[in-house]
């Protein structure tokens, strides 16, 4: 298999770990949370890193599409909106101290902010807020199959619908679709996706890919019909991980997928084959003991320093990379174009 070489278009080095990252579609405003009560702000075309101090570390971040408003869920599950535009940078625009927020995401038109969190051990509440006032438009409580779940929200790229992922443990995972109609929140469980990671949509929004156990699965949307047979990693010692994104291709369904050793592969789902491994310049696969210095030299399998990545817009990847240290971690953030096949 020939490697597919990719050169980063933009890099910023941090003096802290990147625990949470969010970006505008054009990557001109990127917010990066630390394990301390600090958020770093960077972006394409900016000559320096700015910072915003918080009272507590951020547990989740979301940024409006124009980059002027940052939503922060802190470690106490409270919610605040911070201004990032001219004249409002770092100022608190609105705040809710009810500890009922785990994650949040802006709607595609940034007119609304969605949140979900626990209100009791096994009851969750979805809220839809007007922005930037945080006036409640609607709220909806629902019973969870198990207590103390964690959540993630995924915004559909074309429609006013979100995916809601609830996880109570490795074998306790459920997916739902949520939308608002006539100021009422509609929630629909999708049993076909029980046990799957959150959906990762293509640009058109008519299909998505998930990981179920060790297999990559592609589904149509909104029908949720499985498109191809499940695809397992060719290396049984390095199975697929949860990070993936669709690539823009003329025909076959091509996905960029990671493994547990943080290696990147271009996968053809329709062909059921691995097409190429992506070598990101300066972050190519190495023996694991060279990436993570605490490991023994007997750990000589290949891995990379990739920590996480997200799709930014339709053609760009934003990735975070560790310096390989358990303490004094100082991450790097990169932007690079999706591989074009």
N, C-alpha and C positions, 0 to 999 in steps of 0.2 A: 504494500500500500504506500503510495507516494504522499508525503506530507503536503498540506496546503498552507503556504506561508502568508502570513498577514502582518502588516506593519501598523503599529498604533498611530493614529492621527493626532492624538493629544494625550498628555500625561500630566498628572499632578501628584506630588509626593506629600504625604501627611505626616504629622508628628503624633498621630494617634491611630488606633484601629478604626476601621469603618464598620460600625455595627449595623447601621441602617443607611440606605442610599435611596434617593428619589431624584427624578430629573424631569425638566420640561421636555416636550417632544423634539425641540431643536438643540437640546443640551447646552443652551446658553445660561441656564441656572441649574446647578446641581447642589443638593443639600446632602450633607454627610454627617451622620450622628457619630458621636464618640461614646465610649463607656463611661465618660465623665459627663457632667451637665453642660455640654458644649456641642454646637453644631457648626461645621465648617461649610462655607458657601463658595463655590467655584463655578467655572463654566467656560465654554469656548468664547474667546474674545476678551476674557478678563485677565488682567495682568497680575492679580494678587488674590490670595485667599482671604475672604472675610469670615468673621465668626460672630455667633450669637450665643450669649450665655443664658442658661436655663437654671431653674431652681433645683431640678432633678434630672437625671439622665432620661433621654428619649427612648420610649419603648417602640414607637412607630412614627413614621413620617409620611406625609403626602404633600405634594406641591401642585398649585393650580397651573393650568396649561400656559398661562402668560407669565408665570414665575413671580407674580406679585404677592402671593399669599402662601404661607407654609402652615400646614396643620401638624400639630405635635401632640401625640398621646404620650404622657410621661409614665414613669415607673409606678405612680399611684393611680393610673387609669383615668386621670383627668385629661381634659382636652383644651387646647388653646390655639388660637390663630395668631400668627405673627406676620407683620407686614415686611415685605422684601423690596417694595418699589421705592422710587425716589420720594424722599420725605417721610417714608414710613418704615424704613429699614430697621428691623429689630424691635419695633414697637408692638405691643400686644393689642390686637384689634378686638378680640373677644375671648372669653374664657368660661368654661363650665367645670365646676369642681365636683360634680357627681362622679363617683368612681365606677362608671359603667361603660368605659371605653377601652377596648383592647386594640382595635385597628381602625383605620379610617381611609377613605379614598374620595377624591373629588369626582363629580360627574364629568362626562366628556365636555360639556359646555361650561364647566366650573361654577355653575349657578347653585349647585347643591353639594353638600358634603355628607357622605354616608359613613356611619360608624356601626360597630357591633361589639358587644361585650356581655359579660355575665352580670345579671342582677341578683342571682342566687346560685347555689351550687350547680343546679341542672336546668336553669332557665336563662335563656339569652334574650337580649333586646336589640333589635335593629332600629337605628334612628336615621332619619333624613333631615338635614338642617339646611336652612337658607344661608348662603354666604354673602357677605362676611359677618352677618349679625349673629349667626348660630341660633336663629329662631327655629324652633322645632316645627317642621312641616308635617311629619307623621312619625309614629313609632309603632313597633310590632314586637310582641313577646312570643316566644315559642319554647316548647319543652324539648330538651335535648335527650338523646337516648342514654347518655352517661354524664356524670358531673365533671366539672373542672375542665371543660374543653378550651382549646385555643382556636383562633380564627384567622383567616385571611380573606381579603376581598380582591376580586379581579374584575376590572372594568372592560366590558365588551368594546371592541374598536369601532363599531358602527352603530349599534343599537343602544337604547337606554335600558340596559339590563346589566346586572353584575352577577358574577359567580361568588358564592359564599362557601368557603371550605371550613368545616368544623372537625377538629381532631381531639379525641380523648385518649389516644394511645396508638401504638403501631397497628393494631387490628381494629381500631374504633375510629373510622374516618367516614364522613358524609359530605356530600356536595349538594348545594341548593342553587336555584336561580331566584334573584330578587329584582323587582321593579316597582315603580310607583305609578299608580293610575288613579285619577280623581282624588289626589292627596291621601291615598291609602296604599300601604305597602303590601305587595303580593309576594308570598314566599312559596316556592315549589321544590320539594325534594326530588332529586334525580337519582333513583335507585341504581341505574346503570353505572353510576360513577362512585358507588360505595367502595371505599378502599383505595381511591385514586388521589393523586396530588391535584392541586388547583389547575383548572384548564389554562392552557397556553394557546391563544388564538392566532390564526393567520391574519394577514392584513385585511382581507375581505370580511372576516368574521364568520365564514360559513363552515369552518371546521376548526378543530383544536386537538392538541396532543396532551396526554397525561402519562404519568408513570403509575402502574399498578404492580406492586411487588417488585419483580425484576424486569418487567416488560414495558416497552413503549407501546401505547395504544393511540390510534387516531379515530376521532369521531366526527360526524357531521353535526352541524348546528342549524336549527334548533332541535332536529329530530333525535339527536344522540344515538345515531346508528353507527356501529363500528365499521370502519372503512376497510381495514386490512387485518390480516392475522397479527396477533401480538408479536413484537420483535424483542428478543432477548439479546443481551450483550454477547459478543463472540468470546469474550474473556470471562470465564466464570469466576475468576478471582478479582475482577474489577467491574462490577455491575453498574448499570445506569444509575445516575443520581437524579435529584429532583429538579435541577436547573435545565431548561431547554427553551428554544425559541424557533419559530418557523423562519425559513429562509425564502426569499422571493425567487421562485423558479417558474419557468414557463409551463412545465408539465408535471413531473412527478412531485409528490409531497416530500420536500427536503427539510430536515430539521437539524439544528445545531444542538447537540446533547452532550452533557458532561457525564463523567464516571465518578465513582467514589474516590478515585485517586486524582480527581480534578483535571483529567485530560479531556480535550474537546474533540468531538467527532462530527463530521457531516454524515447524516444518515438518510438514506432513501427509503421511506416507509413503504411506498408502493412496490419498490424492487426488493424490499426486505434485505438490504445490504448496507454495510458501512462503506461509504464512498472514499473518504479521506480523513486523516487526522489533521486538525488545525494546529500549526506551530505559530504562536504569537511571538513576534520578535522580542527578545529579551526575557521571555517567559516560557521558553521551550521545555518539553519534558526532560527531567533529569532523574538520576537515582534519588530515591526519597530522602536518604541521609544527607544529600547535598542541599535539599530544600528545607528540611526540618532538622536542625543541627543537633537536636537532642536524641535523634534516632541512632541506632547502632548501624555500622557499615554493612551489617548483614541484611538490613532493610534496603536492598538494592533494586527493588522494583521501581518502575518509572512513575513519576507524578509531576505535577506542576504546582506553582504557588498561587493558583487561582483560588480565591475565596468565594466569590459569588459573581453573578452577572445578571443584567436586566436588558431588555430590548428598549431602545430609545427611539421613538418614532418608528418608521418602517424599515430603515436601512442601517441603523447604528446599534452597536453593542456597547454598553457601559459595564466594565468589569473592575472588580476590586481584587488586589493581590497582597498577600501577606509577606512580611520579611522572614517568616519561618520561626519566629520566637514566641514562646509561650508568654513571656513577660516583655515589657517595653516593645510591644508590637507597634510598628509604624507602617501603615498600609500605603499602597499606591492605587490611584484610580486612573483607568485608561478608557479612551474612546477609540473604537475601530469599526471599519465598515464590515457589514455582514459579507461573508464569502459569496461571490457571484459565480454560479456554475454555468 
